[in-house]
Amino acid sequence: MAGRCFTQEGMVYQNPWTSKMEYFDYGTESYRPLCSNVNCLHNDEECFAVYLDQNATVLGRIGNNWYYHMWLENGTGIFCSCDLDGKRSG
């Protein structure tokens, strides 16, 4: 469980009620799933917010990217990254 990551602009956190990784913007006081897919229903692992909630163990921010750790099925741990809006990198 990644939990939460605080920044100057907002906070990313695992919402236990929605089972999604969400972003809270301090300026607008609004919440949104960490997903950049247009028309996404945010209800399965095709949604990056759901995928992160189910797979990320640690989450942090450096510059314009979120970095997260996850475990592969073979037991290997890897670090991955995504854009601030949740668009998967590489």
C-alpha positions in Angstrom: 0.0 0.0 0.0 1.5 3.3 -1.1 -0.6 5.4 1.3 -0.1 9.0 0.5 2.4 11.5 -0.9 2.3 15.2 0.0 3.5 18.0 -2.3 3.2 21.8 -2.2 0.3 21.7 -4.7 -1.6 18.7 -3.5 -1.6 15.2 -2.3 -1.8 11.7 -3.9 -3.4 9.1 -1.8 -5.0 5.6 -1.9 -8.7 6.2 -1.2 -10.0 3.2 0.8 -13.6 4.0 -0.2 -13.1 4.1 -3.9 -10.1 1.7 -4.3 -8.4 4.2 -6.5 -5.2 6.3 -6.3 -6.5 9.9 -6.2 -5.1 13.4 -6.3 -6.3 16.2 -4.0 -5.5 19.7 -5.3 -5.0 22.2 -2.5 -5.8 25.2 -4.7 -9.1 24.0 -6.1 -10.0 21.7 -3.2 -11.0 19.0 -5.7 -10.3 15.3 -5.9 -9.8 13.3 -9.0 -8.5 9.8 -9.9 -4.8 9.7 -10.9 -5.8 8.7 -14.5 -5.3 10.5 -17.8 -7.6 8.3 -19.9 -10.5 10.2 -21.4 -13.9 8.7 -20.7 -12.4 6.2 -18.2 -14.9 4.7 -15.8 -12.2 4.1 -13.2 -13.5 0.6 -12.4 -10.8 -1.9 -13.5 -7.0 -2.2 -13.9 -7.3 -0.5 -17.4 -7.6 2.6 -15.3 -4.2 3.7 -14.0 -5.7 5.0 -10.7 -7.1 1.5 -10.0 -3.9 -0.2 -11.2 -1.7 2.0 -8.9 -4.1 1.4 -5.9 -3.8 -2.4 -6.4 0.0 -2.6 -7.2 2.0 0.4 -5.9 3.7 -0.2 -2.5 5.6 3.2 -2.3 4.9 6.4 -4.2 6.8 9.7 -4.4 7.3 12.7 -6.6 10.4 14.1 -8.2 9.9 17.0 -10.6 7.1 16.3 -13.1 6.8 12.6 -12.4 5.4 10.2 -9.8 7.7 7.3 -9.0 6.3 4.1 -7.5 7.5 0.7 -6.5 5.7 -2.5 -7.2 6.2 -6.3 -7.1 6.1 -8.4 -10.2 4.5 -11.9 -10.1 8.0 -13.5 -9.9 8.8 -11.6 -6.7 11.0 -9.0 -8.3 10.6 -5.4 -7.1 10.8 -2.6 -9.7 10.5 1.1 -9.7 8.3 2.8 -12.4 7.1 6.3 -13.2 4.2 8.2 -14.6 3.4 11.8 -15.5 1.7 14.0 -12.8 -1.7 13.4 -14.5 -1.3 9.6 -14.3 -0.2 9.0 -17.9 2.1 6.0 -17.9 5.7 6.7 -18.9 7.5 4.5 -21.5 
